[in-house]
Amino acid sequence: MTVEARIQVPPLYCPIEEAIHPDADAVEQASIAWMSRFPAFTDGGMMRQWVKTPAADFSARNAPDAPYEAAQLHADFTYFTMMFDDLRADTAPWNTHVEKFLPLACRLVQVLETPRAPVPTNDPVVVPLREIAQRATKLATPSQWRRVIEEMRSWFLSIGWQISNEGSRCVLNLEEYLAMRHGTIGGPLYFTFYKIGNGPPVPDPELDRPAVIALADMVNAVCLLINDLYSYAKEQEMQQSRQSTVSSLMHQHGIGAEEAFAATAAIHDRVMVRFIQLRDAIASHCSPEVGSYLAHLSHIARGNLDWSMRVPRYRGDHPDLRPETLSALVSDRPCDTTPGPLPIAAWQWWWDDLDSPVGAGGGERRGSVLILTTEPFGSRVSGLRGLSEPNLFGVSFDLQCSGPLDSRGHVSPWRGKGSAYAYPGSVSRRNRIWSSMPLLARSTPCRFAPGRRMTGRVG
C-alpha cells in the first residue's frame, strides 16, 4: 500500500475556475516531437517518463490564453525544467553533490545570457535550453528576459541549498524549509516565462510594487504547498521525503503524516483566502496590464492544483480521473478561517495593508527611511536595538525607530518585536528583506547582499 493510499490529500480551497488551453493536445504532441530531437530527453529510454509527466498539460493550465507559438514555447520550457529537476537535482550523484551541480547551473545561466554563444560543457541538457532561449528571446521583451535570467539564477541557487541539505541528511524546521522551498519550487520563473508572448507586458515599476510582489509570493506559496502534498508519496518511495512541508511539520512538532497533511492544507487555505482578498482589492483600481497579470497568477494557482490532481507522476499510472473524484479534491470553503497572518515570519507581511493604487497613477504614502547594513553570517543594523541570534537567513530584533510613522495609529518612537528574513540569491524578488512589523512590512523591498547597504521606505 502506498503512502498516498494511506493518507489522502485533503480537499484544498480554490475558488478559481478551471481553465486549459484549447490547443493543449496539439501542443503536447509537438512537444513530444521536440523532445525526441535531444539526447537529454531520450538517453536511457527516458522518453516514457517525460510523456507521463505531462508538462504540456501543466503549461496549458497555467497559461490557457497564450497564442499557439507562445504556448508551444511554454510547454517545451516546462518539459526542460522538469527533466532538469529530475536528472540534475533529484537523482544521484547530483542530488548530494552541490560542488557538481553549481558549475553546471552557472553554465546554464550563461546560456540564457548569451543564447548564441558556445558554452564549454558537454552536458546534454545545455542544447535544448539554448534552443529554447533562442526562440524565447524573439518573443520576450528585454525586461521579461532579464527577469527570466534572474529567476533562473535564483532557482538554481535554491536548488544548491536543497542539495547541500540532502547531502547532510538534515531536516529543516518549517521557517528554514519554506525559505528554501520558496526558491526551489521555481514559481517566479514560471510566472515570468509564461508571460512571454502572452498578453501585455507589465511595466517593471508595477511588478515591483509590494502588493503585486505579495500576490506573486502567495501563489508561489500555494503552489509549493500543493506540490509538497501531492508529491509526498512519490518522494517517500524514492526516500527523498525529508525535505517537504509535511516532513518539517512532523519533525518540528512530533506529529504523524496525517496530522501534517491536515496542517499543510490549513496553511494552504489561509494563504489562498488572503490571495483572493488582496487580488480582488487590487483588481478594483489597477491598470489593465496589472489586471492581466492578476488573472495570470490566478490561472497558475488553479492550474497547478488541477495538474497535480491528474498527473501520473504523483497519482500513479492509473489515476482516478472521474469528475466526481476530482471535484472532491477542491473545496469551496477554507478548512481554516483563522483571521490574520500565519505564524510564519517571512510571510506575515502579506497580511499588511497593501491595498493602495497599483498601476493606476495613485500616490504613495511616504515616511521614515531605515538604513540597514549586513555582514556575512550576521547583521549590524542601525536603528535596531537588542539584536540577537543573527544568521544569514534571519535576524530577530527589537525595533526602535525615530521619525514619522503614519501607520495603524502608532506614533514614533515606537517599539515592537519582529523578524526580518533574507533569501539567498541574486537581486530578485527572492532576495529582499521584509519583516512582520508594520514599519518594515510597509517598506519597499530591500536588496540583500553581504556587506551591502540597504534602504527601505515606509509606505
C-alpha positions as CSV (number, residue, x, y, z in Angstrom):
1,M,0.0,0.0,0.0
2,T,1.4,3.4,-1.0
3,V,1.7,6.4,1.3
4,E,-1.0,8.1,-0.9
5,A,-3.4,5.2,-0.4
6,R,-3.0,5.5,3.3
7,I,-3.1,9.3,3.6
8,Q,-5.4,11.1,1.2
9,V,-4.6,14.7,0.2
10,P,-7.2,16.8,1.9
11,P,-9.6,18.9,-0.3
12,L,-7.9,22.3,-0.9
13,Y,-9.7,25.6,-1.1
14,C,-9.6,27.2,-4.5
15,P,-12.4,29.5,-5.6
16,I,-10.9,30.0,-9.1
17,E,-12.4,28.4,-12.2
18,E,-10.5,25.7,-14.0
19,A,-9.1,26.6,-17.4
20,I,-7.0,24.9,-20.1
21,H,-5.5,26.0,-23.4
22,P,-7.8,24.9,-26.3
23,D,-4.8,23.5,-28.2
24,A,-3.4,21.6,-25.3
25,D,-3.4,18.2,-27.1
26,A,-1.7,19.5,-30.2
27,V,0.9,21.4,-28.1
28,E,1.7,18.2,-26.2
29,Q,2.2,16.2,-29.4
30,A,4.5,18.9,-30.8
31,S,6.5,18.9,-27.5
32,I,7.0,15.2,-27.7
33,A,8.4,15.5,-31.2
34,W,10.6,18.4,-30.0
35,M,12.0,16.4,-27.1
36,S,12.8,13.4,-29.3
37,R,15.5,15.6,-31.0
38,F,17.6,15.9,-27.9
39,P,19.6,13.2,-26.1
40,A,19.0,15.0,-22.8
41,F,15.4,13.6,-23.1
42,T,15.9,10.4,-25.0
43,D,19.1,8.9,-23.3
44,G,18.4,5.9,-21.1
45,G,15.0,5.3,-22.5
46,M,13.6,8.2,-20.5
47,M,11.1,9.5,-23.1
48,R,8.3,7.4,-21.5
49,Q,8.9,9.2,-18.2
50,W,8.6,12.7,-19.8
51,V,5.5,11.7,-21.7
52,K,3.9,10.5,-18.4
53,T,4.7,13.8,-16.7
54,P,2.9,15.6,-18.8
55,A,4.4,19.1,-18.7
56,A,2.4,20.3,-21.6
57,D,-0.8,19.9,-19.6
58,F,0.8,21.9,-16.8
59,S,1.7,24.9,-19.0
60,A,-1.7,24.7,-20.8
61,R,-3.5,25.1,-17.5
62,N,-1.1,27.8,-16.3
63,A,-1.3,29.9,-19.5
64,P,-4.6,28.9,-21.1
65,D,-4.9,32.1,-23.2
66,A,-1.5,32.2,-24.8
67,P,-1.2,32.3,-28.6
68,Y,-0.1,29.0,-30.1
69,E,3.6,29.9,-30.7
70,A,3.9,31.1,-27.1
71,A,2.0,28.0,-25.8
72,Q,4.4,25.7,-27.6
73,L,7.4,27.6,-26.1
74,H,5.9,27.4,-22.6
75,A,5.4,23.7,-22.9
76,D,8.9,22.9,-24.2
77,F,10.4,25.0,-21.4
78,T,8.3,23.2,-18.8
79,Y,9.5,19.8,-20.1
80,F,13.0,21.1,-19.9
81,T,12.7,22.3,-16.3
82,M,11.1,19.1,-15.2
83,M,13.7,17.0,-16.9
84,F,16.5,19.1,-15.4
85,D,14.9,18.9,-11.9
86,D,14.6,15.1,-12.1
87,L,18.0,14.3,-13.7
88,R,20.3,17.1,-12.3
89,A,18.7,17.9,-8.9
90,D,16.9,14.8,-7.6
91,T,19.0,12.0,-9.0
92,A,22.3,10.6,-7.7
93,P,25.1,11.7,-7.9
94,W,23.8,15.2,-8.5
95,N,21.3,15.3,-5.6
96,T,24.1,15.2,-2.9
97,H,27.0,16.9,-4.5
98,V,26.5,20.7,-4.7
99,E,30.0,21.1,-6.0
100,K,29.0,19.2,-9.1
101,F,25.7,21.0,-9.5
102,L,26.7,24.6,-9.2
103,P,29.2,24.7,-12.1
104,L,26.5,23.3,-14.5
105,A,24.0,25.8,-13.1
106,C,26.3,28.7,-13.9
107,R,26.8,27.4,-17.4
108,L,23.1,27.3,-18.0
109,V,22.6,30.8,-16.8
110,Q,25.4,31.8,-19.3
111,V,23.3,30.1,-22.0
112,L,20.3,32.4,-21.1
113,E,22.6,35.4,-21.1
114,T,24.2,34.7,-24.5
115,P,22.0,32.1,-26.3
116,R,24.0,32.1,-29.5
117,A,27.5,31.8,-27.9
118,P,29.2,28.4,-27.4
119,V,29.3,27.1,-23.8
120,P,32.3,24.9,-22.8
121,T,30.4,21.9,-21.4
122,N,29.4,18.6,-22.9
123,D,26.4,18.1,-20.7
124,P,23.4,17.3,-23.0
125,V,21.0,19.5,-21.0
126,V,22.6,22.6,-22.4
127,V,21.5,22.0,-26.0
128,P,17.7,22.1,-25.5
129,L,17.9,25.1,-23.2
130,R,19.9,27.0,-25.8
131,E,17.3,26.2,-28.4
132,I,14.5,27.4,-26.1
133,A,16.4,30.6,-25.3
134,Q,16.9,31.4,-29.0
135,R,13.2,31.1,-29.6
136,A,12.2,32.9,-26.4
137,T,14.3,36.0,-27.0
138,K,12.4,36.6,-30.2
139,L,9.1,36.9,-28.3
140,A,10.2,38.3,-24.9
141,T,10.8,42.0,-24.1
142,P,14.2,42.8,-22.8
143,S,12.8,43.3,-19.3
144,Q,11.0,39.9,-19.4
145,W,14.1,38.1,-20.4
146,R,16.2,39.9,-17.8
147,R,13.7,38.7,-15.2
148,V,13.8,35.1,-16.6
149,I,17.6,35.1,-16.1
150,E,17.3,36.5,-12.6
151,E,14.7,33.9,-11.6
152,M,16.6,31.0,-13.2
153,R,19.7,32.0,-11.2
154,S,17.6,32.2,-8.0
155,W,16.1,28.8,-8.7
156,F,19.5,27.2,-9.2
157,L,20.8,28.8,-6.1
158,S,17.9,27.5,-4.0
159,I,18.4,24.0,-5.6
160,G,22.0,24.2,-4.4
161,W,20.8,24.8,-0.9
162,Q,18.5,21.8,-1.2
163,I,21.3,19.6,-2.5
164,S,23.5,20.7,0.4
165,N,20.8,19.7,2.8
166,E,20.3,16.3,1.1
167,G,24.0,15.6,1.4
168,S,23.9,16.2,5.1
169,R,20.6,14.4,5.5
170,C,19.2,17.2,7.7
171,V,15.5,18.1,8.2
172,L,14.9,21.8,8.3
173,N,12.4,23.5,10.7
174,L,9.4,24.9,8.9
175,E,10.7,28.5,8.7
176,E,14.0,27.4,7.2
177,Y,12.4,24.9,4.9
178,L,9.9,27.4,3.5
179,A,12.7,29.9,2.9
180,M,14.5,27.3,0.8
181,R,11.3,25.9,-0.9
182,H,10.1,29.3,-1.9
183,G,13.0,29.2,-4.3
184,T,13.2,25.5,-5.3
185,I,9.6,25.4,-6.4
186,G,10.5,27.8,-9.3
187,G,7.2,29.7,-9.2
188,P,8.6,33.1,-10.1
189,L,10.5,31.6,-13.0
190,Y,7.3,30.1,-14.4
191,F,5.3,33.3,-13.7
192,T,7.8,35.2,-15.8
193,F,8.3,32.7,-18.6
194,Y,4.6,32.1,-19.1
195,K,4.1,35.8,-19.7
196,I,6.4,35.7,-22.7
197,G,4.3,36.3,-25.8
198,N,1.2,36.0,-23.6
199,G,-0.7,39.3,-23.2
200,P,0.5,42.8,-22.5
201,P,3.9,43.0,-20.7
202,V,3.6,44.5,-17.2
203,P,5.9,47.5,-16.6
204,D,8.7,46.8,-14.1
205,P,7.6,49.5,-11.6
206,E,4.2,47.9,-11.4
207,L,5.6,44.4,-11.0
208,D,7.8,45.7,-8.2
209,R,5.0,47.2,-6.1
210,P,4.6,45.5,-2.7
211,A,1.0,44.4,-3.4
212,V,1.9,42.7,-6.7
213,I,5.0,41.1,-5.2
214,A,2.9,39.8,-2.3
215,L,0.3,38.3,-4.7
216,A,3.0,36.5,-6.7
217,D,4.6,35.3,-3.5
218,M,1.3,33.9,-2.3
219,V,0.7,32.0,-5.5
220,N,4.2,30.6,-5.2
221,A,3.4,29.5,-1.6
222,V,0.2,27.9,-2.7
223,C,2.0,26.0,-5.4
224,L,4.7,24.7,-3.2
225,L,2.2,23.5,-0.6
226,I,0.2,21.7,-3.3
227,N,3.3,20.2,-4.7
228,D,4.5,19.0,-1.3
229,L,1.2,17.3,-0.6
230,Y,0.8,15.6,-3.9
231,S,4.5,14.6,-4.3
232,Y,4.9,13.2,-0.8
233,A,4.1,9.6,-1.8
234,K,6.5,9.7,-4.8
235,E,9.3,11.2,-2.7
236,Q,8.7,8.7,0.1
237,E,9.1,5.8,-2.3
238,M,12.4,7.5,-3.6
239,Q,13.5,8.1,0.0
240,Q,13.6,11.9,-0.7
241,S,10.8,13.0,1.7
242,R,13.0,14.6,4.3
243,Q,12.6,18.0,2.5
244,S,8.9,18.9,2.4
245,T,6.4,20.9,4.4
246,V,4.9,17.6,5.6
247,S,8.3,16.3,6.9
248,S,9.3,19.6,8.5
249,L,5.9,19.8,10.4
250,M,6.3,16.2,11.5
251,H,9.9,16.7,12.7
252,Q,9.2,20.1,14.4
253,H,6.0,19.2,16.2
254,G,6.4,15.4,16.7
255,I,3.2,14.6,14.8
256,G,2.3,12.0,12.2
257,A,2.0,12.3,8.5
258,E,-1.8,12.6,8.6
259,E,-1.8,15.5,11.0
260,A,1.0,17.1,9.0
261,F,-1.1,16.8,5.8
262,A,-4.0,18.5,7.6
263,A,-1.8,21.3,8.9
264,T,-0.3,21.8,5.4
265,A,-3.8,22.1,3.9
266,A,-4.7,24.6,6.6
267,I,-1.7,26.8,5.7
268,H,-2.6,26.5,2.0
269,D,-6.2,27.6,2.6
270,R,-5.3,30.6,4.7
271,V,-2.8,31.8,2.1
272,M,-5.5,31.3,-0.6
273,V,-8.0,33.3,1.4
274,R,-5.6,36.2,1.7
275,F,-4.7,35.9,-2.0
276,I,-8.3,36.2,-3.1
277,Q,-8.9,39.1,-0.7
278,L,-5.9,41.1,-1.9
279,R,-6.3,40.2,-5.6
280,D,-9.9,41.5,-5.6
281,A,-9.0,44.6,-3.8
282,I,-6.2,45.5,-6.2
283,A,-8.2,44.5,-9.3
284,S,-10.7,47.2,-8.5
285,H,-8.3,50.0,-9.2
286,C,-5.3,48.6,-11.1
287,S,-4.1,49.2,-14.7
288,P,-5.2,46.8,-17.5
289,E,-1.6,45.4,-17.5
290,V,-1.7,44.6,-13.8
291,G,-5.2,43.2,-14.2
292,S,-4.0,40.8,-16.8
293,Y,-1.2,39.7,-14.5
294,L,-3.6,39.1,-11.7
295,A,-5.6,36.8,-14.0
296,H,-2.3,35.1,-15.0
297,L,-1.5,34.4,-11.3
298,S,-5.0,33.1,-10.7
299,H,-4.7,30.7,-13.6
300,I,-1.4,29.4,-12.1
301,A,-2.9,29.0,-8.6
302,R,-5.7,26.8,-10.1
303,G,-3.7,25.2,-12.9
304,N,-1.1,23.8,-10.6
305,L,-3.8,22.2,-8.5
306,D,-5.6,20.7,-11.4
307,W,-2.4,19.3,-12.9
308,S,-1.3,17.8,-9.6
309,M,-4.6,16.0,-9.1
310,R,-4.3,14.3,-12.5
311,V,-0.7,13.6,-13.3
312,P,0.6,10.0,-13.1
313,R,3.9,11.5,-11.8
314,Y,2.1,11.9,-8.4
315,R,-1.1,9.8,-8.7
316,G,0.2,6.6,-10.2
317,D,-0.1,5.1,-13.6
318,H,-3.9,4.8,-13.4
319,P,-5.2,7.8,-11.5
320,D,-8.9,8.1,-10.8
321,L,-10.0,10.9,-13.2
322,R,-13.7,10.6,-12.7
323,P,-15.3,14.1,-12.4
324,E,-16.7,13.3,-9.0
325,T,-13.3,12.2,-7.7
326,L,-11.6,15.3,-9.0
327,S,-14.3,17.7,-7.8
328,A,-14.0,16.2,-4.3
329,L,-10.3,17.3,-4.2
330,V,-11.3,21.0,-4.5
331,S,-13.2,22.7,-1.7
332,D,-15.3,25.8,-2.0
333,R,-14.7,26.6,1.7
334,P,-11.3,27.0,3.5
335,C,-10.7,24.4,6.2
336,D,-9.1,27.1,8.4
337,T,-10.8,30.5,8.7
338,T,-8.4,31.9,11.4
339,P,-8.1,35.7,10.6
340,G,-4.8,37.5,10.3
341,P,-1.3,36.4,9.3
342,L,0.1,32.9,9.7
343,P,2.8,32.3,12.3
344,I,5.5,32.2,9.5
345,A,7.6,35.3,9.9
346,A,8.7,35.7,6.3
347,W,5.1,35.5,5.1
348,Q,3.4,37.8,7.6
349,W,3.7,41.0,5.6
350,W,1.3,39.6,3.1
351,W,-1.5,40.5,5.6
352,D,-0.3,44.1,5.9
353,D,-2.4,46.9,4.4
354,L,-1.1,46.7,0.9
355,D,-4.3,47.9,-0.9
356,S,-3.1,51.1,-2.5
357,P,-3.4,52.1,-6.1
358,V,-1.3,49.8,-8.3
359,G,-0.5,50.9,-11.9
360,A,-3.4,53.4,-11.8
361,G,-1.5,56.6,-11.1
362,G,-2.0,56.5,-7.4
363,G,0.2,58.3,-5.0
364,E,2.4,56.7,-2.3
365,R,2.5,57.4,1.4
366,R,5.9,58.4,2.5
367,G,7.6,58.2,5.8
368,S,10.8,57.2,7.5
369,V,13.9,55.7,5.9
370,L,15.8,52.9,7.5
371,I,19.4,52.1,6.6
372,L,20.5,48.6,7.3
373,T,24.0,47.2,7.0
374,T,24.6,43.5,6.6
375,E,27.8,41.4,7.0
376,P,28.4,37.8,6.1
377,F,26.7,35.4,8.6
378,G,25.3,38.3,10.7
379,S,23.9,41.7,10.6
380,R,24.7,45.1,12.0
381,V,21.5,47.2,11.8
382,S,21.3,50.9,12.5
383,G,18.0,51.9,14.2
384,L,17.5,48.4,15.8
385,R,18.3,47.5,19.3
386,G,18.6,44.2,21.1
387,L,19.9,42.3,18.1
388,S,20.1,38.6,18.8
389,E,20.6,35.3,17.1
390,P,21.9,36.8,13.8
391,N,22.5,34.5,10.8
392,L,22.5,34.7,7.1
393,F,18.8,34.0,6.7
394,G,17.0,35.6,9.6
395,V,17.5,38.2,12.3
396,S,15.4,38.6,15.4
397,F,15.4,42.0,16.9
398,D,13.6,44.7,19.0
399,L,12.7,47.6,16.8
400,Q,13.2,51.2,17.9
401,C,13.0,54.0,15.3
402,S,12.6,57.7,15.2
403,G,10.8,59.8,12.7
404,P,7.2,60.0,11.4
405,L,5.2,56.8,11.3
406,D,1.7,57.1,9.8
407,S,0.6,53.5,10.3
408,R,-2.1,51.9,12.4
409,G,-2.2,54.9,14.7
410,H,1.3,54.3,16.0
411,V,3.4,57.5,16.9
412,S,7.1,57.3,16.9
413,P,9.2,56.5,18.7
414,W,7.6,53.1,18.6
415,R,8.9,49.7,19.8
416,G,8.0,46.2,19.0
417,K,9.4,42.7,18.2
418,G,9.6,41.2,14.8
419,S,11.9,39.3,12.4
420,A,13.4,40.1,9.1
421,Y,14.3,37.4,6.5
422,A,16.6,37.4,3.5
423,Y,16.6,34.7,0.9
424,P,19.9,33.7,-0.8
425,G,20.2,34.5,-4.5
426,S,20.7,37.2,-7.0
427,V,19.0,40.6,-6.9
428,S,15.4,39.4,-7.4
429,R,12.2,39.1,-5.6
430,R,13.5,36.2,-3.5
431,N,16.4,38.4,-2.5
432,R,14.8,41.1,-0.5
433,I,14.3,41.7,3.2
434,W,10.8,42.1,4.7
435,S,9.5,41.9,8.2
436,S,6.3,41.1,10.0
437,M,6.4,44.5,11.7
438,P,4.2,47.3,10.3
439,L,7.2,49.6,9.7
440,L,9.3,47.2,7.7
441,A,6.3,45.4,6.2
442,R,5.3,48.7,4.6
443,S,8.8,49.4,3.3
444,T,9.8,48.9,-0.3
445,P,11.9,45.7,-0.9
446,C,15.5,45.8,0.3
447,R,18.1,44.2,-1.8
448,F,20.3,41.8,0.2
449,A,24.0,41.1,-0.2
450,P,26.7,40.6,2.4
451,G,28.5,43.9,3.0
452,R,25.9,46.0,1.2
453,R,23.8,48.8,2.5
454,M,20.0,48.6,2.1
455,T,17.3,51.1,2.3
456,G,13.6,50.7,3.0
457,R,10.9,53.4,2.9
458,V,7.7,53.3,5.0
459,G,4.6,53.3,2.9
